[in-house]
Amino acid sequence: MPERLNVLLLDDEPIVGKRLKPALAKIGCNVEVFENPREALKRIEEKDFDIVVTDIRMDEVDGIQILEHVIQKSPRTKVIMITGYAMMAVAREAMEKGAFDFISKPFTPDDLRKVIAKAAHTLGSPIDSEMAS
Amino acid sequence: MSQKKGIPPTMTHDLADQAKTLEGRSEQIQATESARKALLARRRHRHRYSLQLHIYLSFFLVFLFVAGVATALMLTMYGVEKKLRFLEIVGEYMMEIQQARRFEKNFFLYGTNLNDAVENVYQAKQIFDNNSEELRKILGKSSQAIIMSNLRRYETMLERLVDLEQTEVTNPDYPLRKKEIEIELRRQGQKMVSLAQDLMKKEKESLSEAILRSRHIHIYTPIFLLLFLVLNAYLLGSRILGPIQRFSVHAKQIASGDFTPITPERRFRDEFTDLAIAINQMIQELKKREAVLIQSHKMRAIGTLTAGVAHELNNPLNNITITAHMFLEDYDHLSDEERREMIKDVVNEAGRSREIISNLLDFARESGSQLEPLDLPELLRETINLASNQIRLSGIKIELQSGGYLPRIHGDRQQLRQVFLNLILNAVDASSKGGKIQVLVVPADEPSYVAVKVIDFGSGIPEHILSSIFDPFFTTKAGGKGTGLGLSVSQGIVAKHSGRILVSSVQGKGSTFTVTLPVTTIPADIDSSKNLSGRG
């Protein structure tokens, strides 16, 4: 059994965290869920995560700021952006700024698992995204 | 709501609304139709007095007058001629009489020339006889008869004198008789001469009168003609210039979105009445087109809002997707409690989705003009709610402040919402990310008006284009992003509500759009003319 991946999941929609936490746990992730970007930023300061999954559009601090912060603090961390419809421009901006990938709402838990597996592979600690099913 | 009926609540609401709309529209058509009938009825009651008729009539009057003057002059000339001829005849007659009297005198003095006198009288008679027709016309039958009898009497006297002369030797009464005849003859002669002189004097007076009359005609004709022409020019001028002025004022009103039809103002009909009817028809057409324009602009606004809605819709949709997938995936391991919670989440998120699109659907629904008392702060809250996705997407904060108690206004909810939505979306476009928009509802400076201010802190509007921003098809947005109709349509809607849109802008600091609307206790009819008492 490989080492569990430390994942931070940030989305201001509570259901996203509530449902995805167990979904990701199944494929061997330690998931910390945040709804408030400021609290997430505080946690990022304290701990180096392997993967950060963040929504791009949030009220106080947006995903791009989170991305910039993470890359500055821990360059090896893979950042996956959650985007919405009609935000391709922002998604492109995120990719240019060093995001690992992006995933568009609405997505299924499997969609996210696949992206996370890809990120884990890149990190050198592959996981099986099919484990859950 | 039972499922059997199969109609969701929004749908029934829709149907009810549509019915209301149809009712409103048929009322509108009825109002227009009755206005038209009234106009036509008034037309029928007024006489038609066209400009063409006026011009023809004035020319005809001038012609009649000139012809009358010419006739009068001709008649006067004819009279003068006749009088001259009469004077000539009377003159000749007078000469003969005077000659006769001279011979008569000679006879009494020297006993000669009696036959010459008779001859002269005969000549006078001849003149009289030859011109009897003409003389009778002037003198009349009785005067002619008097003169004739006088002449005849004088002639008889002379003849008697001639007879007496032949019995000079035999008649013992001769000197007495001669004296008698002489006295009688002198008296008669005197009478005849003075009669003829009287006649001539009278005729001469009448002649100079005729000449004076002709002179007066010559003097007064041009004066009268001038007065008439000046008066006619004034009347014709004011008939033409008055309506032209009215129409130009009206054209400006139409341009500013006030579609009050032209009402008859004069007691008669003419070409301008036809023009007014044509313009009223044009106004009807413009009204229809404006309605289409408002609708199409609304569709445009809906297009803008749709992007925000589509984005916002992703959140509940994503929540439903994730929850449903996890529900399926973990079904066997979930407790009843957990299953119930997940399904509840799905239901809630579906409700949230409906909420997101219902605002837009409500706004998108086509509806006719409907007036109702409106609470402006509430209307603005609705509008901000409608644009909230777009506003959030742009990362802009919006603030609504209303100043204390504000009276309601009467207006069309949909149309006013369109105006405020347009102003708010413009403000969103003008603001940069992280910016702020303020919406204020305050009493206006004018009494019984309420003002809505939409304030942005963007780049402001350059002064040189400030005057053209309300023009149709004027846009500063690049690449077909704007139609240039938003403010133009908004202005039209606000004008229909008897309100105004004002703009003030400081470059680099932002812009303020102020909509002032009248507080009305009596609903104004937006579609028919709102001020019938106003001049058309």
Interface residues (C-beta under 8 A of the other chain):
Chain A: E13 I15 V16 R19 L20 P22 A23 R57 D59 D62 G84 Y85 A86 M87 K105 P106 F107 T108 P109 D110 A132 S133
Chain B: A307 A310 H311 L313 N314 N315 L317 N318 N319 I320 T321 I322 T323 H325 M326 E329 D330 M342 D345 E349 R392 L393 G395
